[in-house]
């Protein structure tokens, strides 16, 4: 049977069976042209493209977690979220967040081949043109909507998408075929009650509106399409890509090239094994992992590095700084008894098993479900007069000259840029929990409106722990650390209630379960609800930011770490400014652009020689 005849999970499993790399004894050395640290969303894409584009080069991809090609909790769309907190998750947590009543939040990131693309909720969307153009305006020539969009389309295979969608890429996308009956009222409620149009073409740089959004699902078998099962099988016929799973990298090995630059000679694993890199080392360990590896390698803030007992090598104060994330708060509504939501699986195990058998047989199943109803709105569409929010935002930024913060202020005056996302999520996805067995509401169905804040001004840090440098890092996102973000989250959450109360959506539910119209109605109550309920959407970016070095940058527009000749970062940590979209499409785009650059440079010895001569 041909590899192409198999399901994506089976294709990945078949590819993994071809691996020729065995477990190496401690202290053994092996040389590769390119070493990629992190087999996540970006790392797998980059590895596959380098394997195809440089067939004579040897590539080593190292992933800390296991491969899980046949894991149903990853592959079945309706199982989304079940892997959070599992063995496939790093299970990071934040420090107590002062802006959230000192709550400690989970900070989930994928620890599995596929990284967070194996754990995410499969939302497949893109931000506004102006947001990608802001990357270039921040000091990154060539990083704009035109270039990033082309790279994202290269990764895309959107079945049934509008004109301009990618159809030849490895990552599949489709609007979900399961739409709950009560969701039919969502779009009419939004277009009827607010100045928000229906948008059937929201992935072309114009996301404002209410719409059905695709999910990263392979419609052939209706399984999750993620970096491991989408990209890695592309290299199945190539013997030049080796993958090492369940393996942790301790540091990048550096050697002085001259007075100003270090050369990455390879990596050292946690067991002491050394792999040599003939050409480049590329960090794709993600927004949490990449800054930690840089610091463990002596790159970053001298004080942080020294406190951890590591010798400073390159002073880059931006490492681990600039952490940005999307925030969410849920409002939950109990459906009328004539509607059934995805909650049915919580109390009807026989139906859950029957629908699972349908999915396994390749039939249409309720387990196919992922959220598909979305709103992306600017502040005038949400609140009307947004002058107070703008004033609070200016106060929060103050006299700062930070290019990222200034870009966010500029976005407030651009109505093409969304500030709020609302997700129609079938079933209960709130904070206090589905009603307990035996309670009056157990067995009832709910839907949830999730408000997301797209451009919070709060920024945090991720640094290695000086008491345990190789353990879990210290993550301090500083959520809601300014009044602008607090009020923005309040307004976004109030907006969800107004949507629920708009006809015809108001006819499908009987009570607001969370927070409850009687429990929360005053400004003080809304504020308290937000501070007690805000969570992350798990879209962290920016901790190895692509900016000019004088602006706190860690990597240049070629994604090369400042002060090094051959160490790059290719993952979400390089985003200079958060975008109003779930981040997987942009990460794939970054990986595609990085692959093109590396392949071009490797294929042009003169260009490579000129760069080295310039650095020397």
C-alpha positions in Angstrom: 0.0 0.0 0.0 1.3 3.5 -0.9 1.9 5.9 2.0 -0.6 8.3 0.4 -3.4 5.8 0.7 -3.2 5.8 4.5 -4.8 8.1 7.0 -2.5 11.0 8.2 -2.0 9.2 11.5 -1.0 6.0 9.8 1.2 7.9 7.3 3.1 9.4 10.2 3.4 6.0 12.0 4.7 4.4 8.8 7.2 7.2 8.4 8.4 6.8 12.0 9.0 3.1 11.4 11.6 4.0 8.8 13.8 5.9 11.3 17.4 4.8 11.1 18.7 6.6 14.1 19.3 4.4 17.1 19.8 5.4 20.7 23.3 6.5 21.1 25.5 5.7 24.1 26.4 8.6 26.5 29.4 10.5 25.2 29.1 9.4 21.6 29.4 12.0 19.0 27.5 12.3 15.7 27.7 15.1 13.2 24.8 16.6 11.2 24.7 19.6 8.9 21.6 21.0 10.6 20.4 20.4 14.1 16.8 21.5 14.9 15.9 21.6 18.6 12.2 21.1 19.1 9.8 18.9 17.0 6.8 21.2 17.4 4.7 23.3 15.1 7.7 25.1 13.5 10.4 22.5 14.0 8.7 19.7 12.0 7.8 22.0 9.2 11.3 23.3 9.0 12.8 19.8 9.2 10.7 18.5 6.4 11.3 21.5 4.1 15.1 21.3 4.6 15.1 17.6 4.0 13.3 18.2 0.7 15.2 21.3 -0.3 18.7 20.1 0.7 18.7 16.4 -0.1 22.4 16.1 0.3 22.4 17.7 3.7 21.9 15.7 7.0 19.3 17.0 9.4 18.7 16.0 13.0 15.4 16.9 14.7 15.3 16.5 18.5 12.1 16.5 20.4 11.7 16.2 24.2 8.4 14.4 24.1 7.3 11.1 22.5 5.8 10.5 19.1 2.1 9.8 19.3 0.8 9.2 15.7 -2.0 6.9 16.8 -3.1 8.7 19.9 -6.9 9.2 19.6 -7.0 12.1 22.1 -4.8 14.0 19.6 -6.3 12.8 16.3 -10.1 13.0 17.1 -11.3 16.6 16.7 -13.9 16.3 19.4 -11.2 15.1 21.9 -9.6 18.6 21.7 -8.5 19.7 25.2 -8.2 16.3 26.7 -4.5 16.2 26.3 -4.0 19.4 28.3 -2.4 18.4 31.5 -1.5 15.0 30.1 1.9 13.3 29.4 1.9 15.2 26.2 2.0 18.5 28.0 4.9 20.3 29.7 2.5 21.2 32.4 4.0 24.6 33.1 2.4 27.0 35.5 2.7 30.8 36.0 3.8 32.5 39.2 0.9 34.0 41.1 -0.7 36.7 39.0 -1.3 39.9 41.0 -3.7 41.2 38.3 -5.8 38.0 38.7 -6.3 38.0 42.4 -3.0 36.1 42.8 -4.2 33.1 40.9 -1.7 30.6 39.5 -2.6 29.6 35.9 -1.7 26.6 33.8 0.5 27.4 30.9 0.0 24.4 28.6 2.6 23.7 25.9 3.0 20.5 23.8 5.6 18.0 24.8 5.1 15.6 21.9 6.2 15.3 18.3 4.0 18.0 16.9 4.3 20.3 19.9 1.3 22.5 20.6 -0.1 21.9 17.1 -1.0 18.4 18.6 -2.7 19.9 21.6 -4.4 23.1 20.3 -8.1 23.5 19.6 -7.4 23.4 15.8 -8.6 27.0 15.1 -7.2 27.9 11.7 -7.4 31.7 11.0 -5.3 34.7 10.1 -5.0 38.3 11.2 -5.3 41.6 9.4 -2.9 42.9 6.8 -1.9 45.8 9.0 -0.7 43.5 11.8 1.8 41.6 9.7 2.9 44.8 8.0 3.6 46.1 11.6 6.3 43.5 11.9 8.2 45.1 9.0 7.5 48.6 10.4 9.1 47.5 13.7 12.4 47.1 11.9 12.2 43.8 10.1 12.6 44.3 6.3 10.7 41.8 4.3 8.4 40.6 7.0 5.0 41.9 5.9 1.5 40.7 4.9 2.7 39.9 1.3 5.6 37.7 2.3 4.1 36.0 5.4 0.8 35.4 3.6 2.5 33.7 0.7 4.4 31.5 3.2 1.2 30.6 5.1 -0.5 29.7 1.9 2.4 27.4 1.0 1.6 25.4 4.1 -2.2 25.5 3.5 -4.6 22.9 2.0 -8.0 24.5 2.6 -10.8 22.3 1.3 -13.8 24.3 0.2 -12.1 27.6 1.0 -12.7 30.8 -1.0 -10.6 32.0 -3.9 -7.1 32.8 -2.8 -6.9 29.9 -0.3 -4.0 27.5 -0.3 -4.8 24.1 -1.8 -1.4 22.4 -2.2 0.1 22.6 1.3 0.5 19.8 3.8 -1.7 21.3 6.6 -5.3 20.6 6.0 -8.2 23.0 6.9 -11.9 22.7 6.5 -15.0 24.3 8.0 -16.4 21.7 10.4 -19.2 19.5 9.1 -20.8 19.4 12.5 -22.8 22.6 13.3 -25.2 22.4 16.3 -28.8 23.4 15.5 -28.7 26.1 18.1 -25.6 27.7 16.5 -27.8 28.6 13.5 -29.0 31.6 15.6 -25.5 32.9 16.2 -24.7 34.7 13.0 -28.2 36.3 12.5 -28.1 37.5 16.1 -24.7 39.3 15.6 -25.5 40.8 12.2 -28.9 41.9 13.3 -28.0 43.5 16.6 -24.5 45.0 15.9 -22.7 46.7 13.1 -20.8 43.5 12.3 -21.1 42.0 8.9 -21.0 38.4 8.0 -17.6 37.6 6.5 -17.2 34.6 4.3 -13.6 35.4 3.3 -11.9 36.1 6.5 -8.5 34.5 5.9 -7.3 37.0 3.2 -6.1 39.7 5.6 -9.6 41.1 6.4 -10.9 39.2 9.4 -13.5 41.7 10.7 -16.9 40.2 10.9 -18.9 37.1 12.1 -18.2 33.9 10.3 -17.6 30.2 10.1 -13.9 29.6 10.5 -12.1 26.4 9.4 -10.3 24.0 11.7 -7.0 22.2 11.0 -8.7 18.9 10.1 -7.9 16.5 7.3 -11.4 16.0 5.7 -10.3 12.7 4.1 -10.4 10.9 7.5 -11.6 13.8 9.7 -8.6 13.7 12.0 -6.4 16.6 13.4 -4.0 17.9 10.8 -0.9 19.0 12.7 2.8 19.5 12.0 3.9 15.9 12.7 1.3 14.1 10.5 1.2 16.9 7.9 4.9 17.8 7.3 7.0 14.8 8.3 5.6 12.3 5.9 6.8 14.7 3.1 10.3 13.5 3.9 9.4 9.8 4.0 11.4 9.0 0.9 14.5 10.9 2.2 17.1 9.2 4.3 18.7 12.6 5.3 16.2 13.4 8.2 16.7 11.7 11.5 14.4 12.3 14.4 15.2 11.7 18.0 12.2 11.8 20.4 12.0 11.7 24.2 15.3 13.6 24.2 16.1 16.8 26.0 18.8 19.3 24.9 20.7 20.9 27.8 22.4 23.6 25.8 23.8 24.9 22.6 27.6 24.6 22.4 29.3 27.9 21.4 32.8 28.7 20.3 34.2 32.2 19.7 34.5 33.0 16.0 36.0 36.4 16.5 35.7 39.3 19.0 32.0 39.9 18.2 30.5 36.6 17.1 30.0 33.1 18.5 29.7 30.0 16.3 27.3 27.2 17.3 29.2 24.0 17.1 26.3 21.7 18.1 24.3 20.8 21.1 24.7 18.8 24.4 21.9 16.6 25.6 20.8 16.3 29.2 22.7 12.9 29.4 26.0 14.5 28.2 25.7 13.3 24.6 27.1 15.8 22.1 25.9 16.3 18.5 28.0 18.4 16.2 26.4 20.8 13.7 28.4 21.4 10.5 26.3 24.3 9.4 23.6 25.5 11.7 21.8 25.0 15.0 18.1 26.1 14.9 16.0 26.5 18.0 12.3 25.7 17.6 11.6 25.0 21.2 8.8 27.5 21.4 8.1 30.6 23.4 8.8 28.9 26.7 11.7 26.6 25.7 13.7 28.7 23.4 14.6 31.6 25.8 15.6 29.0 28.4 17.9 27.2 26.0 19.5 30.5 25.0 20.1 31.4 28.7 21.5 27.9 29.5 23.9 28.5 26.6 25.1 31.8 28.0 22.9 34.1 25.8 20.7 36.6 27.5 20.7 38.9 30.5 24.0 38.6 32.4 22.3 38.8 35.8 19.8 36.0 35.0 22.5 33.8 33.5 25.0 34.3 36.3 22.5 33.7 39.0 21.8 30.3 37.4 25.5 29.4 37.5 26.0 29.8 33.8 28.9 31.7 32.2 27.6 34.7 30.2 28.7 34.6 26.5 26.5 37.1 24.6 24.6 39.9 26.3 21.1 40.1 24.9 18.8 41.7 27.4 15.7 40.8 25.3 16.0 37.1 25.9 12.9 36.0 27.9 11.4 39.4 27.9 8.4 40.7 25.8 6.1 37.8 26.6 2.7 38.5 25.1 -0.5 36.3 25.1 -4.2 36.3 24.3 -6.6 36.3 27.2 -10.1 34.9 27.5 -13.2 34.9 29.7 -16.3 32.7 29.3 -20.0 33.3 29.7 -22.1 30.1 29.7 -25.8 29.6 28.8 -28.1 26.7 29.6 -29.9 25.6 26.5 -33.6 25.0 26.2 -34.5 21.3 26.6 -35.2 20.9 22.9 -31.6 21.4 22.1 -28.7 19.1 22.8 -25.0 20.2 23.0 -21.7 18.5 23.0 -22.2 18.1 26.7 -24.2 15.0 26.0 -21.0 12.9 26.1 -20.6 13.9 29.8 -23.7 12.0 30.8 -24.5 9.6 28.0 -21.6 7.1 27.8 -23.4 4.8 25.4 -23.8 7.6 22.9 -20.2 8.6 23.3 -19.1 5.0 22.6 -21.4 4.7 19.6 -20.2 8.0 18.1 -16.6 7.0 18.7 -17.2 3.8 16.7 -18.6 5.9 13.9 -15.5 8.1 13.9 -13.2 5.0 13.8 -15.2 3.6 10.9 -14.8 6.9 9.0 -18.4 7.9 9.3 -19.8 11.3 10.2 -19.7 11.5 14.0 -20.4 14.0 16.8 -16.7 13.5 17.7 -15.9 15.4 14.5 -17.0 18.6 16.2 -14.8 21.7 16.7 -15.9 25.2 17.3 -16.7 27.0 14.0 -18.6 30.2 14.9 -16.4 33.3 15.4 -16.5 37.0 15.7 -13.6 39.4 15.1 -14.5 42.9 16.0 -12.9 46.3 16.5 -13.7 48.4 19.6 -16.3 50.7 17.9 -18.3 47.6 17.0 -18.1 46.3 20.5 -18.6 49.4 22.7 -19.5 52.2 20.2 -17.5 55.1 21.8 -14.0 53.7 22.5 -12.4 56.9 23.6 -12.0 55.7 27.2 -10.3 52.5 26.2 -7.9 54.5 24.0 -7.1 56.9 26.8 -6.4 54.1 29.2 -4.2 52.4 26.6 -2.2 55.6 26.1 -1.8 55.9 29.9 -0.6 52.2 30.0 2.0 52.8 27.4 3.0 56.2 28.8 6.3 57.5 27.5 7.5 54.2 26.3 9.2 54.0 22.9 8.8 50.3 22.7 7.9 49.6 19.0 5.5 46.7 19.9 3.5 48.8 22.3 3.4 51.7 19.9 2.1 49.4 17.2 -0.7 48.3 19.5 -1.7 51.9 20.1 -1.7 52.4 16.3 -4.0 49.4 15.9 -6.6 51.1 18.0 -7.0 53.7 15.3 -7.3 51.1 12.5 -10.7 49.6 12.3 -9.5 46.8 10.0 -7.6 45.3 13.0 -9.7 43.2 15.4 -9.4 43.9 19.2 -11.9 41.3 20.4 -12.6 37.7 19.4 -15.7 35.8 20.4 -15.9 32.0 20.0 -19.2 30.2 19.9 -18.2 27.0 21.7 -20.8 24.2 21.9 -21.0 22.7 25.4 -19.7 23.9 28.7 -16.3 25.5 28.6 -16.4 27.8 31.5 -14.4 28.0 34.7 -16.5 26.8 37.6 -17.2 23.4 36.0 -20.1 21.4 34.5 -22.8 20.7 37.0 -21.9 17.7 39.3 -23.5 14.3 39.0 -26.6 14.3 41.1 -27.2 18.0 40.9 -30.3 19.6 39.4 -28.5 20.7 36.2 -26.6 17.5 35.6 -27.6 16.2 32.2 -28.5 19.6 30.8 -26.8 21.1 27.8 -25.0 24.4 27.5 -23.2 26.6 25.1 -20.3 29.0 25.8 -19.3 32.4 24.4 -15.6 32.9 24.9 -14.4 36.5 24.8 -10.8 36.9 23.7 -8.6 40.0 24.1 -6.4 40.3 21.0 -3.9 43.0 21.9 -3.4 43.3 25.6 -0.7 45.7 26.7 0.4 43.6 29.6 3.8 41.9 28.9 5.7 39.5 31.0 8.8 37.3 31.2 10.1 33.8 31.0 13.5 33.0 32.5 15.3 30.0 33.8 15.0 29.3 37.5 18.3 30.1 39.3 17.5 27.5 41.9 16.9 24.8 39.2 18.1 26.0 35.8 17.3 22.8 34.0 13.9 22.5 35.6 10.7 24.4 34.8 11.2 28.1 34.1 9.7 31.0 36.0 6.8 32.2 33.9 5.3 35.6 34.8 3.0 36.9 32.1 1.8 39.8 34.3 -1.8 39.3 33.0 -4.1 42.3 33.4 -1.3 44.4 35.0 -2.8 47.7 33.7 -6.2 49.3 33.8 -6.5 49.3 30.0 -6.4 45.5 29.9 -8.8 45.1 32.8 -11.5 47.4 31.2 -10.9 45.9 27.8 -11.6 42.4 29.2 -14.7 43.7 31.1 -16.1 45.2 27.9 -15.4 42.1 25.8 -17.2 39.9 28.4 -20.2 42.3 28.6 -20.3 42.1 24.8 -20.8 38.3 25.1 -23.9 38.8 27.2 -25.4 41.3 24.8 -24.8 38.8 21.9 -26.6 36.0 23.9 -29.5 38.4 24.6 -29.9 39.3 20.9 -32.6 37.7 18.8 -32.8 35.0 17.6 -30.0 33.6 19.8 -31.9 34.6 23.0 -34.6 32.0 22.1 -32.3 29.0 22.4 -31.3 29.4 26.1 -33.2 29.6 29.4 -30.6 30.9 31.8 -27.1 32.4 32.1 -25.3 29.7 34.1 -22.0 31.6 34.3 -21.6 34.3 35.7 -25.4 34.7 36.0 -27.4 37.9 35.4 -28.3 38.2 39.0 -24.8 37.6 40.3 -23.1 40.0 37.9 -24.6 43.2 36.7 -22.8 46.2 38.2 -19.4 47.5 37.0 -17.8 46.3 40.2 -19.2 42.8 39.8 -18.1 42.6 36.2 -14.6 43.7 37.2 -14.5 41.1 40.0 -15.8 38.4 37.6 -13.1 39.2 35.1 -10.3 39.2 37.7 -11.5 35.8 39.0 -12.1 34.2 35.6 -9.6 35.4 33.1 -7.5 32.6 31.6 -4.9 32.3 28.8 -5.9 31.2 25.3 -2.3 29.7 25.2 -0.9 31.9 22.4 2.4 33.0 24.0 4.8 34.8 21.7 7.8 37.3 21.7 10.4 35.9 24.1 13.2 35.8 21.5 11.8 38.7 19.5 12.7 39.7 16.0 13.6 43.4 16.4 16.7 45.6 15.9 19.2 44.8 18.7 19.0 48.3 20.0 15.2 47.8 20.5 15.7 44.7 22.6 15.8 42.3 19.7 17.1 38.8 20.0 17.1 37.7 16.4 17.6 39.7 13.1 15.3 39.5 10.1 17.1 36.3 9.0 16.1 34.8 12.4 19.8 34.6 13.3 20.6 35.3 17.0 22.5 38.5 17.4 26.2 37.9 18.1 26.2 34.4 16.4 27.1 33.3 13.0 24.9 30.2 12.7 22.3 30.0 15.5 18.7 30.8 14.5 15.3 30.8 16.2 12.3 29.6 14.2 9.1 29.6 16.4 6.5 31.9 17.9 9.1 33.4 20.2 10.3 35.7 17.4 6.8 37.4 16.9 7.5 41.1 17.5 3.8 42.0 18.0 0.9 39.8 18.9 -1.6 39.3 16.1 -5.4 39.0 16.2 -5.5 35.3 15.3 -4.7 32.0 16.7 -1.0 31.6 16.1 -0.5 28.3 14.3 -0.9 29.6 10.7 1.7 32.4 11.4 4.1 29.8 12.9 3.8 27.6 9.8 4.5 30.7 7.8 7.6 31.6 9.8 8.9 28.0 9.3 8.3 28.1 5.6 10.1 31.5 5.2 13.0 30.2 7.4 13.3 27.1 5.2 13.4 29.1 2.1 16.1 31.4 3.5 18.3 28.6 4.8 18.0 26.6 1.5 18.8 29.6 -0.6 21.8 30.4 1.6 23.1 26.8 1.5 22.7 26.7 -2.2 24.7 29.9 -2.7 28.3 29.4 -1.3 29.3 32.9 -2.4 26.5 34.4 -0.3 27.4 32.3 2.7 31.1 33.2 2.3 30.3 37.0 2.1 28.2 36.8 5.3 31.0 35.1 7.2 33.6 37.5 5.9 31.4 40.4 7.0 31.1 39.0 10.5 34.8 38.3 10.7 
